Amino acid sequence: MGREEIVLTDPDALRLDEDESRALLEAVRELFESEGFALAWGAPLRWYTAHELLAEMPTASLDRVVGRNVDRWLLASREARLLRRLQNEVQMLLHTHPVNEAREARGELAVNSFWLSGCGRWQEAAEGTVQVDASLRTPLLSDDWASWAEAGGPSMSGRWPSSPARPSAASGWR
């Protein structure tokens, strides 16, 4: 991380296990619940929260932010200020948490924040099962275009793209 920006690391790089994830969730639970958030564990890299202010809040997906400066996607609205404060408090709380101390002693990355994505109201799923092929995700996020092409990147659309570029800040994707 540079001193002038905070870049979101791909959560998969954490290799966080269930016990560590649950312990960290319990460590931050009171921070969220004291502000009226409901908090639930979903998987080692996925926690869920509910609060009325999230119903209409726009958020960026992890894949749009991984490897980039997070400032572009941190909202400045009055409602979002509460979330930024929670992010700061979570960072301070987790900085000296025993799970992170053990991770750092093993040479692993510390867990030091959270990222909100997929906010909105619950909607019933459409008919059929959605299947996502994640084989292109890692090469895309690491700008490894040879692996991306080998994994079938060009064949996904049936043609070679004119330039296999990730969505960028300049493209206006959010």
N, C-alpha and C positions, 0 to 999 in steps of 0.2 A: 504494500500500500504506500502510495506516495504521500507526502506531507500536504499536498495541495488538493487532493481529491480522495474520496473513498470509493473503491471499486468493489462491486459485489462478486464474491468468489462463487463458483458453481457449487451448490450445496452437496453434490455427489462427491466432491473432493474431501468433504469432512469425514466420510466413512463412519458416520455416527451410528452407534448401535441402539437398540431399544432401551436398555437400562439407562444409558447416558441421556438419551432424549427425554425419557420420562422424568429423570431426576432434574434436568434443566427446566422442563415444563413446570414441575412443582415449585422450583425456586422462583419463577416469575409469576406464578398464578396469582398471588395476592396483589401484585402491581396491577394486573388487568382487572381482577374482580373488584378491587376498590374503586375502579372507574366505571363499573357497570358492565364490563365485558364478561361473557361466558367463554370459557376456554376448555378445549378438549384435545386429547391426544389422538392422532390418526395413524401415524407411522413415524419412524425415526426422523424423517426429514419433512414431515407434514403435521402441523398442528392446526387446529381450527378455532376460530373465534367468532363470536356473534355480538353485535351491538347495533343499535338503530342507526348510528352515524355512518356505518359501513354500507347501508342499503343503496345509496346513490353515489358512493365514492368511486371515482375512476382510479384504477390501479394498473400498473404495467406487469406483465407476466415475467417470471424469473428469466426466461430465455431472452427477453428483450433487454434485460438489465445486466445479466452475467457478463463480466469482463469490462463493464463500463462504469463511468462515474455515476453514482446514484443520485446526485443532486438534481439532475434533469427530471427525475421521476418522483421526487419528494414534493408533495403538494404544500402550498403555503396558505391554504384556506384556514379559517378559524377552527373548523372541525379537525383538520389535519394536524394542527399544532398539538393536540392531545396525543396523537400517534407519534409525533416526533419526540415529545417529552417521554413517552413510554419507551421509545427506542433508546434514548439517552439513559434512562434509568435501568433498562435491561442491560445495556453495555456495562454500566458501572457494577451492577449486581453480579454479572457473569464473569467479570474480569478476574475476580479472586475465588470463583466457585471451585470446590474440590474436583469436580469433573474436569474442568478446564486445566487445572493445575496438573492432574494426572495425564491428560491428553498431551499437554506441552512437554511433560517429562518423558513421554514416549516419542516425542518428535512429531506429534500430530497437530493439526490446526485446532485452535480454540474456537468455540462457538461464541460469537460476541454480539449477535443482533438477531433480528427477525425481519422478514420481508412479507408484506401483504400483497396478495394478488387474488384475482377471482372474486372480488367483492360484488355484492348484489343480493337480491332476494332469491329464495329457493324457487326453482322452476322444475316442473316435472320433465323427465327425460322424454325425448322423442322416441317413437317406435324404433325397435332394432337396437343392436349393441354397437356402440362406437368402438372401433379398434384403432389404436395409434401405434404406428411403427416408429419407435424411438431410435432406430439404428443410425439415423442421420444427425441426431442431436449433438453428440460429442464432437464429431468432425466439424460441424457447423460452428459450434461455439468456440472451437479452438482454431478456426480458420485453416483447417487441414483439408484443403480442397481435393487432394489426391484420395484421401480416405473417404471423403464425402462422395466422390464420383464412384469409387469402388463399392461403396455401400448402396449404390443405386440412385444417387441424387438426380442425375439427368433423366433417368428412366421414369422417375416419379411423375413427371409431366409429359413424358413421351418425346421430349426434345432437349437439346442442350440449351441451357440458358445463355443469354448473350454475355453475362458476367455473373458468376456465382457469388454475389456479394450479400453479406448479412444486412438486415435492415440497420440503418445507421441513424444517428441523430439528424443528419442532413436530410434523410428521406422523409422525415416527419412522422415516422412510426412511433406510436406510444403504447 
